[in-house]
Amino acid sequence: MNNQHIRNFCIIAHIDHGKSTLADRLLEITGTIEKRKMQEQVLDQMDLERERGITIKLQPVQMRTLVNGEEYELNLIDTPGHVDFTYEVSRSLQACEGALLVVDATQGIQAQTLANLYLALEQDLEIIPVINKIDLPAAQPDHVADEVSHLLGVPKEDMVFISARTGLNVEAVIQKIVEKVPPPTGEISAPLKALIFDSVFDDYRGVVTYVRVEEGSIQAGSHLRLMGSDATSDALEVGVFTPKMKVRPVLNAGEIGYIVTGFKDVKAARVGDTVTLVDHPATQALPGYKTLQPMVYAGIFIKEGSEYEHLRDAIGKLKLNDAALSFEPEHSPALGFGFRCGFLGLLHLDIVQERLRREYNLDVIVTVPSVAYRITQTNGQVKIIASPLALPDPSVVKLIEEPWMKVDIVSPVEYIGAIMALLVEKRGKPRDQELEYVDPTRVIIHYSLPLSQIVVDFYDRLKNVSSGYASMGYDFIGFEPADVQRMDIIVAEEMVEALSTIIYKDEAQRAGRVVVEELKKMLPRQMFEVKIQASIGSKIVASERIPAMRKDVTAKLYGGDLSRKRKLLEKQKKGKAKMKSLGKVDIPQEAFLAVLKR
C-alpha cells in the first residue's frame, strides 16, 4: 500500500474518558475483529488492565477500511490515561502523525487531558477533538465543546460528537482521520530506519520489537543492525498487529508493526533505538526518546534468597516492556540482596510489584518508597541519593535539596477552599497565575509542591476533599533546599533498615509516633517484651512496647510453700531476660505496607 493511503494515529485522554471503548468500536466498524470474538477493552491484554479498568501498556493495532471508495490502512496506538504512564503516551505520539483527543461529555477537560494534549502539541501532531459519552443523561456536549474550543482554538464544527459505547457517529471519526491526519512521509527506496517504540521478551523467539518504519522497508531474513547498541541479528519474522501478531512478507515506510529479532539478551534492543540493515545501512540514527528521571524509589527484595537470580531476570524482562522502570542492585543486612528501583509514581510501583507476583510468580518485599535527594557535601561534592541509608553523616552535609513538581489541579469551583487548604498543609506554594478559570464553573489551580508530599497519599486526599471531582497532573521543575533528616525504626534493639525514611525536622515526632503505633498494632506478640522506637541520630523521638505473652508456670502447684512459687517465677523471669537479649522479631510484609501507607 502506498504512503498516501496510510494514517498513523493514537488516542489520548484522561483516565476513564473512553479511549479503550472507542478503540473497540473502531476495530468493530472496520471489521478488524469479528463480532463473535469481540469483548470489552479488547486492546487491554493484561489481566491487571481488565481488573482495574485502566490501560497500562500502549497497544498498536492495524485496521483496513474503505473511505470514499478507496482502501486506507489505519494504524492506531491505544495509550494509557494515568499520569504514572505518561512515558508510554510520549513514545506512542512519536510514532504517529495525528491524535484523537477524547473528552468525556459528562466530565469535561481534566488534568491528564491537558498533560497529554501538551505532549501531542510538542510533537506537532494533528489533533482531532472527540466529545464522547453524549448518550448519557448527565452529558453537556455543547458546554464541553466550548471548553475544548477555548483550549485548542478549534471551531465546534471540527469536533466529532460520539458515543463510543453505542457506536453512535463513530464512522465520522474514521472519516475525520482520513481527511485531517497527514499521511507519513518517507521513501521506500531509502536505507531502512525503523524506530523501536516498545518491545517484549518471548521465551522461544527472543526479543520482539514494536517498530514504526520511518524510511525503507524490511522483510524476514534481513540482516539487522541496531544503531544504538551496535548489535546485529537476523529478522526471523516481520508483521503487523490485528491486534494479534499477523505475519507479513514486508514492512514498508510509514507502517507500524513488529520484528522478531531473535536477540536473547534483553539489553540488546532498547526502546528508542534505530533498526537499520547491515547491507544497506542508514548513516544517521533517529532521535529516539529522552530518558526519564524516576520520581519514586523503593527497594524490591525477594523473600526466598535463592530466588535472587529469578528476580534479576524478571526485572530485566519487565524493563524491556516498561521503559520507564530503572533499577540497580542493592544489599540490605535485614532483607538480603535485591534492587533499588525507580518508578514514575506510586501506581507505577504498585503495578510493577503486582506484575512480578503474577507474571513471574515471585514473592517480593517492597520497602517504603522515597524520593531522590540532591546532597551537596562540605567538600563541594554533589550526589543524588535514592535511599535513606545513603544519607551521609550530618557533619559532612552542606545542603540537602528535594525535587519539586508543578501541579495543575482541575476542579469544580466549589472545592477551591478545601483543595487550597490541602495544598498549604502539604507545603505547597502558589505559582504566578494561581487560579485559571476554564469557564464559570471550573478552575485550574496552579501550585508547586515537594514530590515527597505527593507520593504517599496526596492523590487519595485530593479525591476525598473534592468528592472525587478534582483531577491532577504534575511535572518536575527542579530541586529546592529542604530541612530534612533520617528517621530510623528500632524493633527489639535492632534497626530495621527497610523502614528508615527521610522526613522534615518539624514533623519528626508526629511521624515517629504514627509509625511506632502502626507497628504495635501489626507485630505479633512474642514470649518476651518488644520495644519499638523511632530515633533520629541517638535521640529517641517516639516509643511503644508490646508486652510479653505470659505462661502460667505456677499452674501445676497445689498448696505448698510460697517459696516454691517464687522460685518458678524467678526462673521464668531469667528465661524472659535471656530471650529478650537473643530474641529476634520477624516483621511481616503487612507491617511494611501499613507503614508505607501511613
Buried (B, 14 or more C-beta within 10 A) or exposed (E): EEBEBBBBBBBBBBBBBBBBBBBBBBBBBBEBBEEEEEEEBBBBEBEBBBEBEBBBBBBBBBBBBEBEEEEBBBBBBBBBBBBBBBBBBBBBBBBBBBBBBBBBBBBBBBBBBBBBBEBBEEBEBBBBBBBBBBEBEEBBBEEBBBBBBEBBEBEBEBBBBBBBBEBBBBBEBBEBBBEBBEBBEBEBEBBBBBBBBBBEBEEEBBBBBBBBBBBBBBEBEBEBBBBBBEBEBEBBBBBBBBBEBEEBEBBBBBBBBBBBBBBEEBEBBBBBBBBBBEEEEBEEBBEBBEEBEBBBBBBBBBEEEEBBEBBBEBBBBBBBBBBBBBBEEBEBEBBBBBBBBBBBBBBBBBBBBBBBEEBBEBEBBBBBBBBBBBBBBEEEEEEEBBBBBBBBEEEEBEEBBBBBBBBBBBBBBEBBEBBBEBBEEBBBEBBEEEEEEBBEEBBBBBBBBBBBBBBBBBBEBBBEBBEEBBBBBBEEBEBEEBEBBBBBBBBBEEBBBBBBBBBBEEEBBEBBBBBBBBBEEBBEEBEBBBBBBBBBEEEBBBBBEBEBEEEEEBEEEEEEEEEEEEEBEEEBEEBBEEBBEEBEBEBEEEBBEBBBEE
